[in-house]
Amino acid sequence: MNTLSTQVLIIGGGATGTGIARDLALRGIKCILAEQKDLNAGASGANHGLLHSGARYASDDAETASECKEEGDILKRLAPECVDSKGGIFVAVEGDNEEYIANFDSFCKRAGLPCRRLDIQEAREMEPLLSPNMIAAYETEDASVDPFKLSAENMHHAQDLGSTLLRHTQVVGFNKSNNRIQTAQLLDMRTGKTILVEPEIVVNASGAWAGIIAAQAAAPIELLFSKGTLMITAERLTQRVINRLRKASDADILVPGGAVSVIGTTSIRISTLDDIRPTVEEVNFILEEGSQMVPSLKTTRYIRAYAGVRPLVKTKAVTDDRSVSRGFALIDHSSDNVDNFVSITGGKLTTFRLMAEKTSDMVCKKLNIKAPCKTKEVPLPTSHAGQWTEPAKGPKQWIMGYNPTDSLLCDCEMVSKIAFDHIIDAIKEQDPMPDLIGIGIRSRMGKGPCQGCFCSARIAGRLYERDMLHHDQGIQEIRAFLEERWRGLRPILIGEQLMQAEMTEALYCGFMCLEFLK
C-alpha cells in the first residue's frame, strides 16, 4: 500500500479544485489533487462556457451579479487566452414581461454593471439571426470561456509549482481521531490499488458529490441537485452571447464557443447522481424556447447534447431551483468536530477564482501560514497542456505549419499526428497512462460532427504505435470513448446526425463487433 504525505489534499478536479491547487501553490503550499475521473468530469465540463457579466442575476441577486462582474474582469485580464470577449446582447421578444424590460437598465446600474440600450435595427445588424419578433435589446459585457483550457492551465501551473494530480482516484474513506482526519483512503480506479494520504488539511471541492464526500467524514451537507441540459450546434451561429431578456429561466442562453454555439440550459430537480444524461423531452423544449430568440435554432444541425448537475446549497424550503442563490458556500467543518476539513460548493464557473481564494484563505488560517492570495495579480501561464482545447487550433496548425510527412487523425477538427503526440506528451506529465476520454477532454478529438466515428480508432492505433496500449486495451478504450459520445448523441438523432450515428454503428457494431450503444 502506497502512503503519501501532503499539506493539503484537494478532492475534485473541476475549475474550483484546480483553482485552489494553483492558489495554494502560489502561496508555497504543496497539494495533492485527487479526482475520481478526470479534469472537468463534473459540472465544470458540462456547462455552457458563459463568463457572466452579472446581468442575468441583477434583478434578484445583486451580490452574485457584482461578483460575476468583478471576477469576469479579472479573468479577461489575467487569462485572455481562455476568453472570447466579444460581448453579449439581452433580447426580449413579443410576450415577454414589459415591466422587467423597462427596469433592466436600473437593475444593472444598481449592481454596477455596464448596460446599453440598443435600437432594434442596431441589434439586428450586430446579430442578423435575432428574431423578427424582438421588441427590446441591451448590450452587456458577457463573454465565453473555455472551461477545459481553464482547468488544464490552472492544474499545470500548480504542478509546475510542486503539486500533484491523481487522475482516476476515488476517495473511499477517512480515518479520524482527535477531531481530525489522520489519513484519507484513496482507490486507484484503474489498478484497484489503495493509496493512503496523510494530509494536514482536506478540502472537499467535489461539486455535486460534496455531500457524499462530507458524509464519509461524518460532516453532513444538504444539497439540491439541479440537472441542466445543453445542445451544441455544428457551426457558430452568433458572434456574441445571446440572453433572453427576462428573469433567469430555461433555454434562454446561446453561447458561442470557437466554431460552435451552445444553447441551454434546463433546471430539473433530480435525486441521484447515478445517471446524468440529456433526454429527448429536454432537447425538444430547448429548441422550442430557444428559437423564440434565434429562429434558426429550429433548423440548424446539432452534433451533441449533454447534461451536468448544479450543486445548490439548501438554506430554506424551495420549490423552484432557480430561486436558490447561485452564490457559493464555504464550510468549516470544525462545527462538525472535524477540525481539518473544509468544503466549498455551489457557485459558478465565473466565480471559481474567488471561491478558490476564499477557500485558500481558510486553509492558510488553519495551517497558521500568512501568505497572501496572488491570483488577482499573477497571469495564468499558457502551456502545452491546454493549447489543444481551442476549437480553431487544429486547422491553424495544419495550414500554417503543413508537414507533408504528417497525417490527420481527426478530420473534423483537423488534429494531426504531430499535434496528437504533443497532446499525449502533455498528459504523460500528469499521468503515465493516457486514455481516449482523457485525450478528448484535453483536445478537440471526437468533438466534431462525426463524434469520434473515425478518429477513435486512429487514436487507439497511434497509442499502440507509441507502446501505450497492449493486447485488447484499445478495444476497451474505443468502447468507453464511443459510449461517452453516445450519451450525447442519442437525444438528437435526426437528419444528418442520425445518418452519422448509423455509420458509426455500422462500422463499430457491424464490422468490429463492438456493442457500445446503451
C-alpha positions as CSV (number, residue, x, y, z in Angstrom):
1,M,0.0,0.0,0.0
2,N,1.4,3.4,-1.1
3,T,1.4,6.2,1.5
4,L,1.7,9.8,0.6
5,S,2.0,12.9,2.8
6,T,0.9,16.4,1.9
7,Q,0.0,19.7,3.4
8,V,-3.4,19.8,1.6
9,L,-5.5,17.1,-0.1
10,I,-7.9,18.6,-2.5
11,I,-10.8,16.4,-3.7
12,G,-12.3,17.3,-7.1
13,G,-10.7,18.3,-10.4
14,G,-13.1,20.9,-11.7
15,A,-12.4,24.6,-12.0
16,T,-12.7,25.2,-8.3
17,G,-10.4,22.3,-7.3
18,T,-7.7,23.2,-9.8
19,G,-8.1,26.9,-8.9
20,I,-7.5,26.1,-5.3
21,A,-4.4,24.0,-6.2
22,R,-2.9,26.9,-8.1
23,D,-3.8,29.5,-5.5
24,L,-2.2,27.4,-2.7
25,A,0.8,26.6,-4.9
26,L,1.4,30.3,-5.5
27,R,1.4,30.7,-1.7
28,G,4.1,28.0,-1.4
29,I,1.8,25.3,-0.2
30,K,2.1,21.8,-1.7
31,C,-1.1,19.9,-2.6
32,I,-2.3,16.6,-3.9
33,L,-5.5,16.8,-6.0
34,A,-7.5,13.6,-6.3
35,E,-10.2,13.3,-9.0
36,Q,-12.3,10.1,-9.4
37,K,-12.5,10.6,-13.2
38,D,-10.6,13.4,-14.9
39,L,-10.3,17.1,-15.0
40,N,-13.7,18.8,-15.6
41,A,-15.6,15.5,-15.3
42,G,-18.5,17.1,-13.4
43,A,-20.3,20.5,-13.8
44,S,-17.1,22.3,-14.9
45,G,-17.1,20.3,-18.1
46,A,-20.9,20.3,-18.6
47,N,-21.8,24.0,-18.6
48,H,-22.3,26.4,-21.5
49,G,-19.0,28.2,-21.0
50,L,-20.6,31.5,-20.2
51,L,-18.5,34.1,-18.5
52,H,-21.3,36.0,-16.8
53,S,-21.4,39.8,-16.9
54,G,-23.7,39.5,-13.9
55,A,-26.7,40.9,-15.8
56,R,-28.6,37.7,-15.6
57,Y,-28.7,37.9,-11.8
58,A,-29.0,41.7,-11.5
59,S,-32.8,41.7,-10.6
60,D,-32.8,39.1,-7.9
61,D,-29.2,38.5,-6.6
62,A,-27.2,41.7,-6.8
63,E,-24.3,40.2,-4.7
64,T,-23.8,37.4,-7.2
65,A,-24.2,39.8,-10.1
66,S,-21.4,42.0,-8.7
67,E,-19.1,39.0,-8.0
68,C,-19.6,37.9,-11.6
69,K,-18.7,41.3,-12.9
70,E,-15.5,41.6,-10.8
71,E,-14.3,38.0,-11.5
72,G,-15.1,38.2,-15.2
73,D,-12.9,41.3,-15.4
74,I,-10.1,39.6,-13.6
75,L,-10.3,36.5,-15.9
76,K,-10.3,38.7,-19.0
77,R,-7.2,40.5,-17.8
78,L,-5.2,37.6,-16.5
79,A,-6.3,34.7,-18.7
80,P,-7.3,36.3,-22.0
81,E,-6.3,33.1,-24.0
82,C,-9.2,31.3,-22.3
83,V,-11.8,34.0,-23.0
84,D,-13.8,35.1,-26.1
85,S,-14.7,38.7,-25.1
86,K,-17.0,39.8,-28.0
87,G,-19.8,40.8,-25.6
88,G,-23.4,39.9,-25.2
89,I,-27.0,41.0,-26.1
90,F,-30.1,40.6,-23.9
91,V,-33.1,40.2,-26.2
92,A,-36.8,40.4,-25.4
93,V,-39.5,39.1,-27.8
94,E,-43.2,39.7,-28.1
95,G,-45.0,38.5,-25.0
96,D,-42.0,39.0,-22.6
97,N,-42.6,40.9,-19.3
98,E,-42.6,44.6,-20.2
99,E,-42.1,45.7,-16.6
100,Y,-38.9,43.6,-16.4
101,I,-37.7,45.0,-19.7
102,A,-38.3,48.6,-18.5
103,N,-36.4,48.0,-15.3
104,F,-33.5,46.0,-16.7
105,D,-31.2,49.1,-17.0
106,S,-31.8,50.1,-13.4
107,F,-31.2,46.5,-12.2
108,C,-27.8,46.6,-13.9
109,K,-26.9,50.1,-12.6
110,R,-27.7,49.0,-9.0
111,A,-25.3,46.1,-9.3
112,G,-22.6,48.3,-11.0
113,L,-22.9,46.5,-14.4
114,P,-22.4,48.3,-17.8
115,C,-25.5,48.1,-19.9
116,R,-26.5,49.9,-23.1
117,R,-30.0,50.0,-24.7
118,L,-29.9,49.1,-28.4
119,D,-32.1,50.2,-31.2
120,I,-33.8,47.1,-32.7
121,Q,-32.2,47.7,-36.1
122,E,-28.8,48.1,-34.5
123,A,-29.2,44.8,-32.6
124,R,-30.2,43.0,-35.8
125,E,-27.2,44.5,-37.6
126,M,-25.0,43.2,-34.8
127,E,-26.6,39.7,-34.9
128,P,-28.6,39.1,-38.0
129,L,-30.1,35.8,-36.8
130,L,-32.1,37.5,-33.9
131,S,-35.8,37.1,-34.0
132,P,-38.0,39.4,-36.1
133,N,-40.3,39.5,-33.1
134,M,-37.6,41.2,-31.0
135,I,-39.0,44.2,-29.1
136,A,-36.1,45.3,-26.9
137,A,-32.3,44.7,-26.7
138,Y,-29.4,45.6,-24.4
139,E,-25.7,45.2,-24.9
140,T,-23.8,43.8,-21.9
141,E,-20.2,42.5,-21.2
142,D,-21.0,38.8,-21.3
143,A,-18.3,36.6,-22.8
144,S,-17.5,32.9,-23.2
145,V,-14.7,31.0,-21.6
146,D,-13.1,27.6,-22.4
147,P,-13.5,25.6,-19.1
148,F,-11.3,22.8,-20.3
149,K,-8.4,25.0,-21.1
150,L,-9.0,27.0,-17.8
151,S,-8.8,23.9,-15.6
152,A,-5.9,22.4,-17.5
153,E,-3.8,25.5,-17.3
154,N,-4.6,26.0,-13.6
155,M,-3.6,22.4,-12.8
156,H,-0.5,22.6,-15.0
157,H,0.7,25.7,-13.2
158,A,0.1,24.1,-9.8
159,Q,2.1,21.1,-10.9
160,D,4.9,23.3,-12.1
161,L,5.0,24.7,-8.5
162,G,5.1,21.3,-6.9
163,S,1.6,20.0,-6.6
164,T,0.4,16.5,-7.7
165,L,-2.6,15.3,-9.7
166,L,-4.1,11.9,-9.2
167,R,-6.5,11.1,-12.0
168,H,-9.0,8.2,-11.8
169,T,-8.5,8.1,-8.0
170,Q,-11.6,7.9,-5.7
171,V,-11.8,8.9,-2.1
172,V,-13.4,5.9,-0.3
173,G,-13.0,6.8,3.3
174,F,-11.3,8.8,6.1
175,N,-9.6,7.7,9.3
176,K,-10.2,10.2,12.1
177,S,-9.0,10.7,15.6
178,N,-8.9,13.7,18.0
179,N,-11.4,15.6,15.8
180,R,-9.0,15.4,12.8
181,I,-8.7,13.4,9.6
182,Q,-5.5,11.5,10.0
183,T,-5.5,9.6,6.7
184,A,-7.6,9.6,3.6
185,Q,-8.1,6.2,1.8
186,L,-8.0,6.5,-1.9
187,L,-8.6,3.9,-4.6
188,D,-6.9,3.9,-8.0
189,M,-9.8,3.1,-10.2
190,R,-7.6,1.5,-12.9
191,T,-5.4,-0.7,-10.9
192,G,-7.5,-1.4,-7.8
193,K,-4.6,-0.4,-5.6
194,T,-5.2,1.5,-2.4
195,I,-3.4,4.8,-1.7
196,L,-3.2,6.3,1.8
197,V,-2.7,10.1,2.1
198,E,-1.7,11.8,5.3
199,P,-2.9,15.4,4.9
200,E,-2.7,18.4,7.3
201,I,-5.9,19.8,5.7
202,V,-8.6,18.2,3.5
203,V,-10.5,20.4,1.0
204,N,-13.7,19.0,-0.4
205,A,-14.2,20.6,-3.8
206,S,-16.1,17.8,-5.4
207,G,-19.2,19.8,-6.6
208,A,-22.4,17.8,-6.7
209,W,-20.5,15.0,-4.9
210,A,-19.6,17.2,-2.0
211,G,-22.3,15.8,0.2
212,I,-21.1,12.2,-0.4
213,I,-17.5,13.1,0.5
214,A,-18.6,15.1,3.5
215,A,-20.7,12.2,4.8
216,Q,-17.6,10.0,4.8
217,A,-16.2,12.4,7.3
218,A,-19.4,12.5,9.3
219,A,-19.9,16.1,8.3
220,P,-23.2,16.3,6.5
221,I,-24.0,18.9,3.8
222,E,-27.5,19.3,2.5
223,L,-27.5,19.9,-1.3
224,L,-30.1,20.2,-4.0
225,F,-29.3,18.6,-7.4
226,S,-30.4,20.6,-10.4
227,K,-29.7,19.0,-13.8
228,G,-29.1,21.2,-16.7
229,T,-29.1,20.1,-20.4
230,L,-27.5,21.9,-23.3
231,M,-27.0,21.3,-27.0
232,I,-24.1,22.0,-29.4
233,T,-24.7,23.3,-32.9
234,A,-22.5,22.2,-35.8
235,E,-21.5,25.8,-36.5
236,R,-21.2,29.1,-34.8
237,L,-24.5,31.0,-35.1
238,T,-23.7,34.3,-33.4
239,Q,-20.6,36.3,-32.6
240,R,-22.0,37.4,-29.2
241,V,-23.6,35.7,-26.2
242,I,-27.4,36.0,-26.6
243,N,-29.5,36.1,-23.4
244,R,-33.3,36.2,-23.2
245,L,-34.3,39.5,-21.5
246,R,-36.4,38.0,-18.7
247,K,-35.8,36.5,-15.2
248,A,-33.5,33.5,-15.4
249,S,-35.3,30.6,-16.9
250,D,-34.9,27.6,-19.1
251,A,-33.3,27.6,-22.6
252,D,-32.6,31.3,-22.6
253,I,-28.8,31.5,-23.3
254,L,-27.0,31.0,-26.6
255,V,-23.2,31.0,-26.1
256,P,-20.7,30.9,-29.0
257,G,-17.6,28.9,-28.3
258,G,-15.0,28.7,-31.0
259,A,-16.5,27.2,-34.2
260,V,-19.8,26.1,-32.5
261,S,-22.6,27.5,-30.3
262,V,-24.2,26.1,-27.2
263,I,-27.9,26.6,-26.4
264,G,-29.4,25.8,-23.0
265,T,-30.0,25.2,-20.2
266,T,-32.7,23.5,-18.2
267,S,-33.2,23.2,-14.4
268,I,-34.7,19.9,-13.4
269,R,-34.5,18.6,-9.8
270,I,-33.0,15.1,-9.6
271,S,-32.5,12.9,-6.5
272,T,-29.5,10.9,-7.6
273,L,-26.2,11.3,-9.4
274,D,-26.1,7.8,-10.8
275,D,-27.2,8.5,-14.4
276,I,-26.9,12.1,-15.6
277,R,-27.8,12.4,-19.3
278,P,-30.0,14.6,-21.6
279,T,-33.4,13.5,-22.7
280,V,-35.4,13.9,-25.9
281,E,-38.0,15.9,-24.0
282,E,-35.5,18.4,-22.8
283,V,-34.0,18.7,-26.3
284,N,-37.4,19.4,-27.8
285,F,-38.1,22.0,-25.1
286,I,-34.8,23.8,-25.6
287,L,-35.5,24.0,-29.3
288,E,-38.9,25.4,-28.8
289,E,-37.9,28.0,-26.3
290,G,-34.5,29.0,-27.8
291,S,-36.0,29.5,-31.3
292,Q,-38.0,32.4,-29.9
293,M,-34.7,34.3,-29.6
294,V,-33.0,32.8,-32.6
295,P,-35.5,31.2,-35.0
296,S,-32.7,29.3,-37.0
297,L,-32.1,27.1,-33.9
298,K,-35.1,25.0,-35.1
299,T,-33.4,24.1,-38.4
300,T,-29.7,24.0,-37.6
301,R,-27.7,20.8,-37.2
302,Y,-26.8,19.6,-33.7
303,I,-23.9,17.4,-33.0
304,R,-24.3,16.7,-29.4
305,A,-26.4,17.2,-26.2
306,Y,-25.0,17.0,-22.7
307,A,-26.1,17.4,-19.1
308,G,-24.5,18.5,-15.9
309,V,-25.6,18.9,-12.3
310,R,-25.6,22.2,-10.4
311,P,-24.9,21.6,-6.6
312,L,-27.2,24.1,-4.9
313,V,-26.8,24.6,-1.2
314,K,-30.2,24.3,0.5
315,T,-30.8,27.1,3.0
316,K,-34.6,27.0,3.1
317,A,-37.6,25.2,1.7
318,V,-37.8,25.9,-2.0
319,T,-39.9,24.5,-4.9
320,D,-38.1,26.3,-7.8
321,D,-34.4,25.6,-8.0
322,R,-33.8,28.8,-9.9
323,S,-34.8,30.7,-6.7
324,V,-31.8,29.2,-4.9
325,S,-28.8,31.6,-4.8
326,R,-26.0,30.9,-7.3
327,G,-23.6,32.1,-4.7
328,F,-21.1,29.6,-3.1
329,A,-20.9,28.1,0.3
330,L,-17.6,27.7,2.1
331,I,-18.0,25.4,5.1
332,D,-15.5,25.0,8.0
333,H,-16.4,21.5,9.4
334,S,-14.9,22.3,12.9
335,S,-18.6,22.7,13.8
336,D,-19.0,19.0,12.9
337,N,-16.0,18.1,15.1
338,V,-13.6,17.7,12.1
339,D,-11.1,20.5,12.5
340,N,-9.0,20.0,9.4
341,F,-11.9,19.5,6.9
342,V,-13.3,22.2,4.6
343,S,-16.0,22.1,1.9
344,I,-16.5,24.5,-0.9
345,T,-19.6,24.0,-3.2
346,G,-22.2,25.9,-5.2
347,G,-21.1,29.0,-7.1
348,K,-20.5,29.4,-10.8
349,L,-17.7,28.9,-13.3
350,T,-17.3,32.7,-13.5
351,T,-16.5,32.9,-9.8
352,F,-14.2,29.9,-9.5
353,R,-11.2,32.1,-8.7
354,L,-12.9,33.9,-5.9
355,M,-14.1,30.6,-4.5
356,A,-10.5,29.3,-4.6
357,E,-9.2,32.5,-2.9
358,K,-11.6,32.3,0.0
359,T,-11.0,28.6,0.4
360,S,-7.3,29.0,0.4
361,D,-7.5,31.9,2.9
362,M,-9.3,29.5,5.3
363,V,-6.7,26.7,4.7
364,C,-3.9,29.1,5.4
365,K,-5.5,30.2,8.6
366,K,-5.8,26.6,9.7
367,L,-2.2,26.0,8.8
368,N,-1.1,29.2,10.5
369,I,0.5,30.4,7.3
370,K,0.5,34.0,6.4
371,A,0.7,34.2,2.7
372,P,-1.5,36.5,0.5
373,C,-3.5,35.4,-2.5
374,K,-1.7,36.1,-5.8
375,T,-4.3,35.0,-8.3
376,K,-5.6,38.6,-8.6
377,E,-2.3,39.8,-10.0
378,V,-0.4,36.8,-11.5
379,P,-1.4,36.0,-15.1
380,L,-2.4,32.4,-15.8
381,P,0.5,31.0,-17.8
382,T,-0.2,29.3,-21.1
383,S,1.2,25.8,-21.6
384,H,1.1,22.9,-24.0
385,A,-1.2,21.2,-21.5
386,G,-4.2,23.3,-22.5
387,Q,-3.5,24.6,-26.0
388,W,-5.3,21.9,-27.9
389,T,-8.8,22.6,-26.4
390,E,-9.0,25.6,-28.7
391,P,-11.5,24.8,-31.5
392,A,-9.6,26.6,-34.3
393,K,-6.1,25.3,-33.2
394,G,-6.1,22.2,-35.4
395,P,-6.9,24.0,-38.7
396,K,-4.4,26.8,-37.9
397,Q,-1.6,24.4,-37.1
398,W,-2.3,22.2,-40.1
399,I,-2.5,25.1,-42.6
400,M,0.3,27.3,-41.2
401,G,2.7,24.5,-40.4
402,Y,1.9,21.9,-43.0
403,N,4.2,19.0,-43.0
404,P,4.0,16.5,-45.9
405,T,5.0,13.7,-43.7
406,D,2.2,14.4,-41.2
407,S,-1.3,13.0,-41.4
408,L,-4.7,13.8,-39.9
409,L,-6.0,11.6,-37.1
410,C,-9.2,13.7,-36.6
411,D,-10.7,15.0,-39.9
412,C,-13.5,17.1,-38.3
413,E,-11.2,19.2,-36.1
414,M,-8.0,18.7,-38.2
415,V,-5.9,17.3,-35.5
416,S,-2.7,15.8,-36.9
417,K,-0.5,13.0,-35.7
418,I,2.2,15.5,-34.7
419,A,-0.4,17.6,-32.7
420,F,-1.7,14.4,-31.2
421,D,1.8,13.5,-30.0
422,H,2.1,16.9,-28.3
423,I,-1.3,16.2,-26.5
424,I,-0.1,12.8,-25.3
425,D,3.2,14.2,-24.1
426,A,1.3,16.8,-22.0
427,I,-1.0,14.2,-20.5
428,K,2.1,12.0,-19.6
429,E,3.3,14.8,-17.4
430,Q,0.2,14.4,-15.3
431,D,-0.3,10.6,-15.7
432,P,1.7,7.8,-17.3
433,M,-1.5,6.1,-18.6
434,P,-3.2,8.3,-21.2
435,D,-6.7,7.2,-22.2
436,L,-9.1,8.2,-25.0
437,I,-11.6,10.0,-22.8
438,G,-8.7,12.0,-21.2
439,I,-7.3,12.9,-24.6
440,G,-10.8,14.1,-25.6
441,I,-11.0,16.3,-22.5
442,R,-7.7,18.0,-23.3
443,S,-8.2,18.4,-27.1
444,R,-10.8,18.6,-29.8
445,M,-10.6,14.9,-30.6
446,G,-14.1,13.4,-31.1
447,K,-15.9,16.7,-30.7
448,G,-16.7,17.4,-34.4
449,P,-19.7,16.3,-36.4
450,C,-18.6,12.6,-36.6
451,Q,-18.3,12.4,-32.8
452,G,-15.4,10.0,-32.8
453,C,-16.6,7.8,-35.6
454,F,-13.2,7.9,-37.4
455,C,-10.7,9.4,-35.0
456,S,-11.3,7.0,-32.1
457,A,-9.8,4.0,-34.0
458,R,-7.0,6.2,-35.3
459,I,-6.2,7.5,-31.8
460,A,-6.1,4.0,-30.4
461,G,-3.8,2.9,-33.3
462,R,-1.4,5.7,-32.5
463,L,-1.3,4.8,-28.9
464,Y,-0.4,1.2,-29.9
465,E,2.4,2.7,-32.1
466,R,3.7,4.5,-29.1
467,D,3.5,1.4,-27.0
468,M,0.9,2.9,-24.6
469,L,-1.7,0.3,-25.3
470,H,-1.3,-3.5,-25.3
471,H,-3.4,-6.6,-26.2
472,D,-7.2,-5.7,-26.3
473,Q,-6.8,-2.4,-24.3
474,G,-7.5,-0.5,-27.5
475,I,-10.9,-2.2,-28.0
476,Q,-11.9,-1.3,-24.4
477,E,-10.7,2.3,-24.8
478,I,-12.7,2.7,-28.1
479,R,-15.8,1.3,-26.4
480,A,-15.6,3.6,-23.4
481,F,-14.9,6.6,-25.7
482,L,-17.8,5.9,-28.0
483,E,-20.2,5.1,-25.1
484,E,-19.5,8.6,-23.7
485,R,-20.1,10.1,-27.1
486,W,-23.4,8.1,-27.5
487,R,-24.8,9.6,-24.3
488,G,-24.9,13.0,-26.0
489,L,-26.0,11.7,-29.5
490,R,-29.0,9.7,-28.5
491,P,-31.4,12.6,-27.8
492,I,-30.6,14.5,-31.1
493,L,-30.8,11.7,-33.7
494,I,-32.4,13.4,-36.6
495,G,-31.3,14.3,-40.1
496,E,-27.6,14.3,-40.8
497,Q,-26.6,13.4,-37.2
498,L,-28.8,10.3,-37.4
499,M,-27.0,9.2,-40.6
500,Q,-23.7,9.8,-38.9
501,A,-24.8,7.7,-35.9
502,E,-25.8,4.9,-38.3
503,M,-22.4,5.0,-39.9
504,T,-20.7,4.7,-36.5
505,E,-22.9,1.8,-35.5
506,A,-22.3,0.0,-38.8
507,L,-18.5,0.5,-38.5
508,Y,-18.1,-0.5,-34.9
509,C,-21.0,-2.7,-34.1
510,G,-21.3,-4.4,-37.5
511,F,-17.7,-4.6,-38.7
512,M,-15.8,-4.6,-35.4
513,C,-18.5,-6.4,-33.3
514,L,-18.4,-3.7,-30.6
515,E,-21.7,-3.4,-28.7
516,F,-21.5,0.1,-27.1
517,L,-24.8,1.8,-27.9
518,K,-26.5,1.6,-24.5
